[in-house]
Amino acid sequence: MMAHAKRALNLMPFSFRRRPELAGLDRASRRDVRRIAWHFAQRHWTLHAPAFVWIVFVLLHTRYHLLPERRDYLLITLLIFVAGVVNIRLHIARYLKPARAIFDSLGAVAARAITGR
């Protein structure tokens, strides 16, 4: 039971420190792999879903006064923001394995060329 819980903690997308895809890399290389993963994640349409929901929410609120209380409006905005951050982290975690494969194949110089940094 303890091994399963420990393995689940290692695979959590919110802490990239213990990800097996980043094992054995120095700090700069881990950053490069995460940047490649972010580069891939940006091309997936679901990454932008929370921003689209927030824009629709703001337009509905502006036009139809969806929420009369300012506190409610700010709370919904905060929840959408948190959903967006979680969504970004999940997308990056999804692309870490292919990003590491590309980094291992091409190296740090090519990784920086891919991401434009």
Buried (B, 14 or more C-beta within 10 A) or exposed (E): EEEEEEEEEEEEBEEBEEBEBBEEBEEEBBBBBBBBBBBBBEEEEEBEEBEEBBEEBBEEBEEEEBBEEEEEBEEBBEEBEEBBEEBBBBBBBBBBBBBBEBBEEEEBEBBBEBBEE
